[in-house]
Amino acid sequence: MLGNTYIYIQARSPGVGFYTNENAKKFYLANIIDDIWACSVNLYEASLWIEEKNLSVKTREEAQVIVDSKVLEAQANWDNETEEYKQKFSRPKEIILK
């Protein structure tokens, strides 16, 4: 974990109460794409939360493979859209995890 800025987790449809204001006071959590999240490395607080929520921790490399797949899918979907849609919305861009 040394050298990494984040712990990556996979969580499907987290719903209400997944990440509360109380959690936000202790550690940072950001959605990267779909079910991949980046959690700041406050190992104690984040680890307690990850265990409580029974989440799947991913290495940066594992998370990057998932993110790449989801971006490619989103790009293919965008490519198949109408010109009107493409004028309103940008094509999804590559996401590089830190």
Secondary structure, DSSP 8 states (H G I E B T S, - for coil): -TT-SEEEEE-S---TTSS-HHHHHH--EEEEETTEEEEES-HHHHHHHHHHHT-EEE-HHHHHHHHHHHHHHHHHHHHTS-HHHHHHS---------
